[in-house]
């Protein structure tokens, strides 16, 4: 009788273990499903509240988002093209685009994979971005002359565009633009910080479909930005752009001088706090960055360089007035001396 009882207990114990595993796995699956539903419904709500401006244009089997505003003055040439920084969408230009539209036609867009644009089968380097932008503008019926405005990584992209399609470009504005030698000349520790950022983004990419970043507030409080950027595809593209940054830098290094092209360079204020950089690296980072910004100003014989006081890296958000003024000056110069 005792042996029979012990056998039954052992049998029940063995049966209990898989039951617990099944319950745990089922719980995880239910949470994943609930998270996916939350991500989908909350994203849909944001996009209903803030529908995509502009239009989607086919660029050869996939579509890219572009949003253009016509000049209130009726002067349509040249057209200003706004190219955002790494992982950023058209929303980064919201503070300047309507004001630029007071004196020129102006278009912001989303690179493939970002915001409302479809993903691209092409590599995510600045040359590819420039070629995709050229196709986008052509298919949207937007022709030169163009004023190209590039922030951060966008600075690489617009320089590549001007190198590839020089006859279309009448002027350029670089907004705290990346420099082709920045990975060599900035403190090496910053490369480790970039590697850590990639790991963080890869984790966000993994959990994004389950709504965790949105639930924890990582997507911010701005519903329009969430609608465009708080999704798997946007994070995936951001990672791809950063992983290809060395290739983009090497491509940009080959572009050479802009000649007499009107050029405005805006750089961040070295006295503005930079919480993402260790305190002991702030000064050498700022010194190297300002030197490189000075060098960008030497790309043209017809250039200006303004340090944006009280502004961090996102000058178009911290000091939109300076970006608007720089674009206006370059537009005026371009109208006086159109490209040959």
N, C-alpha and C positions, 0 to 999 in steps of 0.2 A: 504494500500500500504506500509505503514511504517512497520507494523508488519510482512508483507511478506518478506520485505528486511532484517529485523533483523534476521528472522528465517533462511534465506538463508545464511547470514554471519556466524551465529553460526554453521550451518551445515557444511559450508566450513572449519571453524576453527577446528571442530572435525575431519574432514577428513584429515586435514593437519598434525595433530599430528602423526597418524600412518605412514603417508608418510615419515616424517622425521626419525622415528625409523627404517623404512625399509631401507632408504638410509644409515643411520649410520651402521646398522647391515651388510648391503651389502658391505659397505666400509671396515669394519673390516674383513669380510670374504675374500675379494679380497686381502687385505694386508697379511692375513695369508697364502693364497694360493701363493702369490708372494714370501713371505718369505720361504715357504716350497720348492718352486722351486729353489730359490737362494741357500738354504742350500744343496739341493740335487745336483745341478749342480756344485757348487763350491767344494763340498766334492769329487765328482767324478773326477773333474779336478785335485785336489791334489793327489788323489790315482792313476790317470793315470801317473802323473809326478813322483810319488814315489810309485811304486807298492810294495806290501807286499813281504819282503824277507822271505826265508825259506818256510815252509809248514804248512798246517793244518792237524792235527791228530785227528781222532775220539777217544774220551775218554769215550764212552758209551752213544751215542745218541746226543752228541754235540761235536763240534770240537774246539781244542785249537791250537793257533799259536806258533810255535817254530822255531828259526833260529839258525842253528849251523854252525860254521866255523871250518874246520879241520886245524890242526897244520901244518905250513909250514915246520917244522922240521921232520915231519913224526911220531912224538911221540904222540900217541892218548890217552894214559892213564896217569893220570886220566883225566876225563872230567870235565871242569869247568861249573857250572850252575849259571847263574846270575838271582837273584830274586829282582825285583824292589820294590820301596816304595809304599805307599798307593796311589792308583789311577794312578800310573805311568805305562808306557808301556816299551817295549823293547828299545824304543828310548833313554831312560835315560842312556843306556850303550854304546851309539855310540862311545864315546871317548876312551873307554877301550877295547871293544870286539875285534876289529881288531888287536890291539897290543898284547892282550893275545893269540890270534891265532898264533902268531909267535913262541910260545913255548908249547901250549897245545890246544887240542880241546876245544871249548868254545861255549856254547849255551845260548842265551837269549830267553825269552818267554813272552807271555801275559797271565796273569791269566784270568780265564773265565769272560767274560763280558767286558774286557779291550782290547783296540787296535783292533786286528783282530780276537780275540777269541769269540766264541759264548757265550751267557749267560748260566749260570748253574742253575739247579733247587735246588742245595744244598745251605745250609747256607754259609755265607761269613765270616767264621772264619779261623784262621790260620791252625787249624787241617784239615779242609776241603781243604784248599789250598795245604797243604803238600800231602794229599792223592790224590788230582787231579794231582799234579805234578808227583807223583810216577806213576800214570796210564799213563800220557802223555809220560814220559820217557820210560816206558816199551813198550808202543805201538809204539813208534818211534824207538825202537831197541837200546836205549841208556842204558847201564848198568854200574854198578860201576866198579872201585872206582870213587867216585865223590868228587869234591871240591865245596862246596856250598858257594855262595857269596850273602849276604843279606843286602840290604840297607833299613834303617828305618823299616817299617812294615815287609819288607822282612826278617829282622833279626829274628822276631818271626817265620816266615814260615820255615826258614832253620833249626832253632833249633827244631821245631816240626818234621821236616823230619828226622833229625839225631836221634831223640828219637824213632821214629817209625821204621826206617829202618837203624839201626846203622851199620850193616855189609856192607852197600853200600857206606858209607861216610868215606873218608880218610882225610878230612880237612875242615876248615871253615874260612871265612873272614866276619867279621861284619863291615859294613860301616855306621857309625853313627847310629847304630841300636837302635830300640826301646827297652825299658827295662820294664819288667812286672810290676814294681811298679811306673812307671812314673806318672800315673794319681794321685797317692797318694802323691808323693814326690815333684812334680813340684808345683809352686804357684797355688792355687785354681783358681785364676782369669783366668788362661790359659784354664780351662775347659769352662768358659763362652765364650772365644774367639773361641774355637772349636764349641760351640753351634751356634755362629754367622756364622761360616764358613759353617756349615750344612745348615742354612737357605739360605745363598747366593747360595750354590750349588743346593739346591732344586729349587730356582728361575731360575737358569741357566738351570736346567733340564726341567723346564716347558716351557721356551722360546727357548730352543735349536732347536726343530723341525722347528721353524719359522726363523732360521738363525740369530737371534738377536745377540748372543754372537760373531758369526763370523763377522757380519757386524760392530760391535762396537770394534773389535780388541781384544776381550778377549781371542781368541784362539792363539794369537801370530803371529809372522811373519815367523816362520819356517814351511814351507809347509809339510815336512815329519812328524813333530809332529802333525800338524793339521790333516793330513790324518789319523793318527792312533787314535787321542784322541778327536777331535772336533766333537763329536756326542752324541746323547742322551744316548746310551747304556753305554758309558765310564763314563759319569757323574753319571748315576744311580748306576753303580757299585762302584764308588768312595764313594758315600754317604753310600751305604750298608757296605762297608769295615770300614768306620769310625764309623758307628753306632754299629758295632760288635767288636770294638776295645777292650772293657772291657773283652769280652769273649775270644778273642785271647790272651790277656795278662794273664788271669787266666789259660788258657791251657798251655801257655809257661812256667808259673811259676812252673809247675809240671815236667818239663823235666830234671832238675838236672844237674849234672856235665858231662863234655865231656871227663873226664879222661885224657889220654895222647894225645888226638887228636890235631894235629897242628892247632893253632888258631891265627889269626891276628885280632886285633881290631883297627879300625881307628875312631877317633872322631873329630868333628869340632873344629875350633879354637875359644876359648871363647872371643877372642878380635875382632872377625869379627862382623861388624854391623848386627843387627837383626831388620830390620824395622817393622816386623810384631809383635814384642813384645814391650809393653809399656816400656819406658826408666827405670822406677823404678823397673821393674821386670827382667831386663836383667841380673844383677849380681846374684840374687838368682836362677834364672833359669839356668844360666851357671854353677854355683857351684854344684847344684843338678845333672845336666846332666853329668858333668865330673866325679862326684862320682859314678854315675851309670855306666858310661863307664869303669871306673876302675874295678868295680865289674864284668862286662862282661869279662874282661880280666882274672878274676880268675876262670872262668868256666873250664879252662883246665890247666893242669900242664905244658903244652908246648905251651905257649902263648906269644904274644907281644902286646904292646899298643902304638900307635903312634898318637899324636895330629897333625892334618893336618893344618899347618900354612897357614894363608890367605885363609882359606876355610870355607864356610858355611855348611849347612846341606848336600848339594849335592856334596860330595867330589869327586865323579866320574866325575863331570863336572868341578869343580873348581881346583882340583888337581888330574887329572887322573893318573899322574905318580906314585903317592903314592898307588893308588888302584892296578895298574899293578905290582908294586914292591911287594906289600903284597901277591898278588895272586901267583906271581912267587916263592916267598919264601915258601909258603905253598905247592905248587905243588912239588917243589924240595924236601921238607921234606917227602911228601907223597910217592914220588918215591923211596926214600931211605928206608922208613919204611912203606910198604903197609899194609893195615888192614888185620887182621887175618881172 
